[in-house]
Amino acid sequence: MKTVLITGANKSIGFETAKQLLQQGYYVYLGCRDIKKGEMAVDLLKSEGLNEVESIEIDVDNAGSIKAAAEWLNQKIKSLDVLINNAGIAGTMKAALDTDINVFKEVFETNFFGVIEVTQAFINLLKQSPEPRIVNVTSGLGSLALHNDPTWKYYKVKPAAYVSSKAALNAYTILLAHQLSDTFFKVNAVDPGYTATDFNHHSGPGTVTDAAARVVKAATLGADGPTGQFFSDDNAPETGISPW
């Protein structure tokens, strides 16, 4: 049975991703900052007959929490097949000159530095898998090319801290995929689309079911699947591959 760790998985897209992977036969470690909320999410999944799941306490903003989670999982399993870096925050909708530096730092701590720390903490477990996969959940707003295109439908949507953090995450995805290009790893960034969740006060038109399916697709890529890609059905409905 393949194993997967998903951060920020007790609700919304992360929770639905866990559900869909459970339905595909994966054993899911449901990562969450608040272990009580994680246990409630696990109980809900088990009530639907999805039993191969455990909650794991992991706060991606806290190095000690990440280390403790990695040590705990190392005692449980010999290899990790999939890491989904899903946890993220929005910050504010303010523009570049109007966003306080502390907001930038807060958003980057979760959306960028947290991903790096989590990935580095679990990389040895991933290396023990015959087909390891890393999925970084990004945003279509992380595309620098499209932000410079006045014809893009989201051109005027420029929350500075969030956009910058996701662009940085995309860059890290490229660099990580390159470093692991001579291995069996597949490392990709996935835009789940503008989805109705707590994250955006349920303003998005997309569903968590469709959003999670995009993440799951990247998490379950076969040996001939791509690596170092930015998947976005929203940005590029014809090809599914977004410009960086």
N, C-alpha and C positions, 0 to 999 in steps of 0.2 A: 504494500500500500504506500503510495507516494504521500509525502508530507509537505505542508505549506504553512508558513507563518505570515499572517496579515496584520499589519499595524493599523490602529484606529478602526478596529473591526466590530465594535459592539453596536453600530448603527449604520444606517444609510448605505452608501455604496460598498463600504467594507463588509458590512453584515451580509448584504445580498451576494457579494463575491464569495464569502465563506459558504453560504447556502448552496450556491451553484457548484462550487468545487466539491462539497460534500456529496452532492447528487451525482457527481462524476467519479466518486470513489476515493477521493483524497481524505487524508487525516488532517484536520485543520487545527492549528494553534491560533486561537483568536486573541490577538494582542489588543490590550486596552490600558489606558492610563489608570482607570478606576476599576479595580478587580471585582468589586461588587456588581458594577454594570456589566462587566464581562461575564460573570457567572449567570446573571439574568439572561443575557443573550444566549449563552450556552443552553440554559434550561428551555428557552423558547425553541431553539433548534432541535433539541432532543424531544420536545413535545410533538414535533412534526416527524419523528422517527429518524432523525439525522443524529446518530449517536457518536460518530467518530470525531469528536471535537472536545477540546479543552481550552479554557481561558488561560492566558499568561499575562501577568502584569508587566507592562513596559511603557514607560513615559519617554518618548523620543527626545524630550527636552532635557533629560536627566541622564548624564553619563553613568552614574551609579546604578540607576534602574536598568539601563541597557545592558550593562555588564552582568548584573544579577540575573536578568532574563536569559542571557546567553549561557551563563553557567548552569542555570536550571535546565535549559533545553539540552545542553551537552550531556547531562546526566540521564536524560530521557531517551534520546535517540542517537544513532550513529551517523546519520546523514539527514540533511534537509534538502528537499528537491526544489522548492519554490520559496522565494522571498518576495512579498508584495509590499512595497513601501507606500502605504495608502494614507497614513496620518497626515493631516495638513490643516492649516488655518488660513483665513482670508485677510485678516488685518482690517484695514479701512479702505474705502473707495477713493481716498484723496489722491490728488495728482502729485507729481514729482517734487515740486517746491513746497507743497503743503503738507507733506507727510513727515511727521516727527521721526528723528533718527531712531528713537526707541521702538517705534512701530516696525521700522525696517529690521532692526535687530531681533525683535520678537518673531516676526514672520520667517526670517531666514533661519532662526534657531530650529523651528519645527520643519519647515518645508525643504530646507537645504542641508544644514549641518546635521540635523537629526537623521536624515537619510544616509549621510556619509557614515555617521557613527554606528547606526544599525547595520549597514552593509558590512562594514569592517568587523563588527562584532560577530557576525554570523557567517562570514566568508569561509571559514575553515569547515564548518558543517556542510555548507553548500558544495565545497570542493569534493566531498565524499560521495556526492550524488553522481550517477552516471550521466544524467541529463539536467544539470542545474539551470534554473530560470530565475532571473531578477526582473521584476516589473516595477518601474517607478511611475506612480500615478501623477501625471502632470496636468496641464490645462492647455486648451487651444490658445489661451491668452499668453502662453509662454513662447509663441513664435515671434521672433524678432523680425523675420522677413515680412510677415503679415501686418505687424504693427507699423511697418513703414509703407504699407499699401493703402492709400486713401479709399480704394474701392472695396476693401474687406468689410464684411458686415459688422464686425466688432471693432472697427478702426477707432471709434471714439471711446471705447471702454478701456481705460488705462489706469487702473488702481496700481500705483507705483510699486508699493512693497510686494504685493502679490505677483504682479507680472515679472518683476526682477527676480524674485525667488524661484519662479517656475522656469524662467530662462536659464538661471544658474543650474537648476536641477537637470534641465535638458543637456546642458554642456557637460555636466558630470556623467550623465548617461552615455554620451558619446565617448568620453575618455575611458570610462569603465569598460564599455563594450570593446574598445580598441585594445585595452590591456589584456582582456580575456579572449581575444579573437582567435588565438591558437588553441583554445580549449573547447569543451563541449557546452560551455555557457551560452545562453541567449539572454542578452540584456537589452531591454527596450523601454521606451517611455510611452505611456498610454494616456490619451485624453479621453475621459469617460463621456465628455459632452456636457452641454449646459443642462444639468439635471435638477429636478425639483427635490431639494434636500434642505435640512436645517442650515446647511452651509450658506445658502443664498436666500434664506427665508422662503423657500419653496417657490422661487420665481422662475426657475428653469422649466422649459417645455418637455424635457426628456424624462424618462422613467428610470428608477434605480435598477430595474430588471435589465433594460438595454445597456445602461452604463456598466453594470457589473459584467455583462456578457462580453464587452470589449476588453475588460481587464482579464477575464478568464481565458479569452482567446489567446492573449499574449502569454499567459501563465502556462498554457498547455501546448505551446508550439512543439512541433515535431523536430526531428534531427535536421530536416531540410529547411526549417524556418529561418527567417531573417534575424539578424542581431544589429544593434545600433540604429534602430529606427524610431521615428516619432509617429505613432499611429494616432490618427484622428479622423473619424468619419465625419465629424462636424466641419473641420477645416477643409477636408478633401474627400467629399462623398463619393467621387468616382474611383479614386485609387486607395483611399484609406491611409495614405502616407502624407503627413503634413510637412510643409517646408519648415525649416528650422528658424 
